[in-house]
Amino acid sequence: MIRKFATVFAGHVDLPERGQNSTPVNERRFSNEHLASVFAKTEAIAKVMDETGWDALWLAEHHFQHEGNEVIPNLLMMAVHLCHLTKSLRIGCGFNITPMWHPLRLAEDFAMADILTDGRTIFGVGRGYHTREVETFGAPLTDQQANRELFEEQVEIIFKAFDNETFAHKGKHYTLPPEVPYRGYTLKDLTLVPRPVHRPVETWQPVVSASPRGLDFMIKHGIKGAVGGGAATMETGPIAGYRDAAARAGRDLKLGEGLMIGIVIHLADSKAQALREIVPLYEEHAKMFAPLNFMPGMTKEQIAAVGRRGSWYESGVPTVEHYMKTGAWFAGTPEELVAHLHWLEERFPGLEHVSLSMPMGTPEAIMQEQYRRVGEEVMPKFRR
């Protein structure tokens, strides 16, 4: 049964215009002052969520995005800061893009955040999806096989460091420690200083391709999965795949157990009003994510149309209503959202975590209003 409510805020600044007739993403460039405004925006969102009883605010690690879409580069620093401004809200790392880190630096930094926030920082790992980011930091992404191999070895190292007083590792990419002389002896093992004090470390990872290899790896390490978009209603996709991977490891999970299902939402006093208001937000969201193949079902021609100004729907671009039918998006009243979430509970009996997020490009004031409405009009229906 649903009992944990979270959101994903990827870190977009307020935009001066929104929708298909506004500036295409690749033509946008904001000043450093405006890009830095994302931190005050994140603070404001976190405070409203904390006041209204949300469980977690998930942030996204990204780099070099002068277009203003995802501009928070360090989630652990942000988590420590936000936990000092709030009382109980947890801050999720959604996700630390592991190939852009040395695994031991990531492990150390999380351990510090775990201690400084008294366990309110949630660990998350991901492989990345922006070539401009991952490849710039010297890790592979266009070569997906190489990316996965590096990621898996890094995560193995991180858990060794978290879970053992001393550890060593020898793999394809890392030999830890190197056998070098140190103060009169040769290094044979290391100790992470400090280690997280809240162990085992709760860890999450996005479920995208839902390959058996990837899901088996998650189950092996006890990693929970965040499922977003149209996958939210596909039993034969990531949700069933995660349960099946658990079964292969000898664990019996209910459908939806160990997962967080994400929906993009917009609430209003009537469904008609919600639909009217969500359209420019949906279009701005699509401008960012369609070229990254994060809008399921869009053809190459439709993605090309999204990159231009106007005439989207004449080119066959799916409307927001299309994605509402798949369950990935929702626009309606708080009462209708409650009914929708109860439907999800019936379909996925093991589901405890949901993420209710705003479209990319939603202004700060609207986001605050939406989070407050969910906290006051939706979440109480699920607080058992």
N, C-alpha and C positions, 0 to 999 in steps of 0.2 A: 504494500500500500504506500502511496506517495506521502512522504513526511518531510523531505528535505527540498527546499527551494533555493535555487541558485540562478545566477545570470552570467553570461559571458559578455564582457566589454572589451573589445579588441583595441580600444584606444584611439577613436577618431575625434578630431577636433570639430567644433561647430563649423558648418559650411555656409557661405553666404547665399548659396542657391542649391536647389535639389531637384532631381528628376531628369528625365531623358532629354529635355530641351536645355539643360544647364551645361556647364563646361565639362567635356569629357575628362575622365580621370587623368589620362596621360598628358593633358594640357594644364594641369593644376600645379601650382607651386606657391607655398605659403611662406611667410616670413618666419624667422626663428622665434620671434616673440609669440606669434600665433600658434606655432607648433608646440611651444612650451606650455601653452594654456591647457593642454591635455591633463596636466597634473592637478590643477585646481578643479577641473571638470571631474576627474576621478575622485577627488576628495569629496566633492558635493554629492556624487552618486553614492559613495560608500556611507556617508553620514545618513542619508535618507534610508538606505537599506538597513543600516544598523538600528535606526529608530523604529522601523516597521517590522522587525523580526525575521529578516531574511537570514539564511544560513551561510551563504558563501557568494562572494564576488570573484569570478574568475577573470583574470587578465591575460593578455597575449603578448609574448615577446616578439618584437619586430624591430627592424633597423632600416635606416636610409629612406624612409617614406616621406619625402618632401610633399607628396600629394595630400598628406593629412589623414590617411585612413587608419593606420596602425602605428602609433608613434611612441609606444612605451618600450624602451630597450632593455630595462632590467626589472624583472618582476619581483625579485627577492628584496631589492632595495625599496620598491614600492610597497611590498607587503609589510615590511617593518614599519614604514612610515604610517600606513593606513591603520595598522593595529594600534598605534599610539594615539590615533584620533577617534577610534571607535571602542565599543565596550565588548561586544561578543561576535561581531561579524568575522567570519573566516575569509582569508584571501587565498584564492587558488591560483597556482601557476599553470595557466592553460595556453601554451605550455612552454617550459624551458626547452628550446630547440637544441637538443643535446649535441648534434654534430658541430655546433658553433662554439662548444665549450671544451676545455680539457675536463674529463670526467671528475677528477679529484678536486678541481676548483669549484665545480658545480656542487659536489658533495659537501665541501667545506662551507660554501656560502649558504646552502640550504640549512646545514646544521646550525649555523649562527642564527639564521632567521627563525628556526624552530625554537631555539632557546630564548631569543629576544622577544618573541611574540607568544611565548608560553603555549606552543603547539597550535596556534591559529593560522599558521602558514601551511597550505596543502601542496605537496610536491606533485609535479606533473612533468612528463617527458614527451617529446615529440620529435619527428624526423625532419620537419620543415616542408614548406611548399613554395617559397620564393627563391628562385635561383639568384636574384640580386643579393640576397642576404647570405644564404648558405655557402655558395661558391665564393663569394667575396671573403668569407672567413676561412677559406682554404679547405672546405669539406665538399664532397661530391653530392650533387642532387640530380643533375641530368642523368647520371648513371645511378638508377634506382637500386640496383643490386648492391653496388658499392656503398651507397648511402645506408641501406638496411644493415649490411655487415658491420659497418662502423658503429652505427647506433646500437646494435645488439651487444657488441663488445663493450661499449661505453657503459651501458646500463648494467651489465654484469659487474663491471668494476665498481660502479656506484653502490650496488647492493653489498658487494664484498666489504667495502669501506664502512657502510652503515652498520652492518650486522656482526662485525668481527673486531675483537680487540686489536688483533694484528692481521694483516693480510698481505698477499703477494699475488701477482698476476703476470702471466706470459701469454700473449696472443699475437694475432696478425699485426695489430697496430700499436700495441703498448706492451712494454716490459717494465713492470713496476714491482719493486724499485729497480733501477739499474744497479748492477753489481759494481759499485764504486766504493773506494775507501772513504770512511767517514770517522773521524776522531779515534783512529786506531783499530777499527774493525771494518769488515766489508758488509755493506747493506744486504740484508736478506728479506726483510719485511718492513712494513710501514704501519703506522697507527694514524687514523684520521683524528685530528685535533682541531676543534671538538667534534665529537660524534653527536647526532641528534639524540635528545633525551626522551623524545616520544617515539618509541619503537614498539612493534615494527612500523616503519614509515608508511603511512597511507599514500599510495601513489596512483596517479591516473594517467591515461594516455588516450589520444583520440583514436577512434575506430573509423577508418576511411575505406580502404580496399577490402577489409575483412578477410584477408588471406588466411588460410589455415596456419601457415607458418607464423604470421604475426600474432594471431589469436593464441596459438599454443605458447608463444613466448610470453605473452601477457599473463596467462594462467600460471605458467611455471613460476613467475615472480610475484604472483598475487596482485597484479596491476589491474585496477578497475578501468572501465572503458567509457569514454564520452562519445555518444552517438548524436549526430546532428543532421539537419536537413531531412530529405525525403526518407532516409533510413529509419525515421522515427516510427513508421508504420509498416515496415517490411519484415515480417517474421522470418522469411527465408534468407534475409541478408544478415547484417551485423548482429542483430539481437539474438537470433537463433544460432548464428555462428559462434558467438561467445559462449552460449550455453553448451553447444556441442563440443567446443574445445575443452570446457571444464569436464564434460563427461569422459573425454579421451584421457584426462588426467585422473579419473576416478572420483570426481566431485559431482554432486547432484545439485544443480542450480535451477531455480524456477526461471521462467522466461522473464528477462528484464533484470534479474538479480545481478548485482555487481556493476550495473550500468547507470549512466545518467543520460536521459533522452532530452534533446534540445529542440525547442520550438521558437520560431521568431514570431513575436506577438505585437498587437496594437489594440488597446481597449478604448472604447468610447461608450456613450450613453445609448447608442443604437448600432446595429450591425451596419446600416447604411452609412452612418457617420464614420465608423471605423474603417470601412472600405474606402471611403472618399479620402480619408486622411492618410491611409497607409500607402496609397499608390505612388506618390513621389518618393517616399522613403524606400519602398520596394525597388523602384527604378534606380535610385542611387546605390542601393545595396548590390543590385545586379551589375551595375557599371564596374564595381570593384571585383566581384567574385566570378562573373561569367567567364572572363578571359583566363581564369585560373581553374576552370572546369569544376567549380563548386556550385553550379546551378544545374542539378541533374536533368538530363534529357534535352538540353539545348544543343542544337546542331551548330556546325562551324559557321554556317551562314547567319544563324541567329546571333551567335556570339559576335560576329563581325558587325552586325547591325547595332548591337548594344554599345559598341565602341564609337558610334556616330551620334550626332545630334538628331533626335526626332525620328518619326516614321517607324518606330520599333514594331508596332503591332501590325502594320501593313506588311512588314517583312516576316511576320510569323512568330515574333518573340512571345513566349508564354506570358500570360498575365499573372498577377498575384493570385487570382482565383484558382488558377491551375495548381499552384503550389499549396494552396489551402486544401484542395481536394486530396493531395498526397499526405497531408498531415504535417508538412514541414513548416507551414505558416498558419497564423490564426489572426483573424480580425473580427471583433464582436464585442459583446458586453461582458462584464465580469461574470455574470451568471452563466453565459454561454461558455466561457472558458472553464468554469468549474465543471460543467457537464462534459466538456471535451476531456478534461483531465480524469474524470471518473471513467470515461470510456477507455482511456489509456490504461487505467488500473485494471479494468476487466480484461483487457487484451494481454497485458503483461503483468501477471500476478506477483512477480518478484520485484517489481519496480518500486524503488524508494526515492530516487533522486530525479528531479526534473530541472531543466534549465530553461528559463523564460527570458528571452533576450530581445533587444530592440534592433531594428534594421540598422545597418551601417549608414551613418549620416544623420541619425536622429539627433536633434538639438538637445542640449543639456536640460533645458527647462521641461521639455516633453518627456525626457527620460526620467527625471525626478518625479513628475506627475504619474507616469506609468508605474514606476516601482512602488510609489505610495499606494496606488489603487490596488495593485496586486497584493501588497502587504496587508491592506485593510479590508479588502472585499473578496479576495480569493483564498489566501492562505489560511484564514481562520476555519474554513470549511474542511481543512485537512489536518488540523491540529488535534490529534486524538489523545 
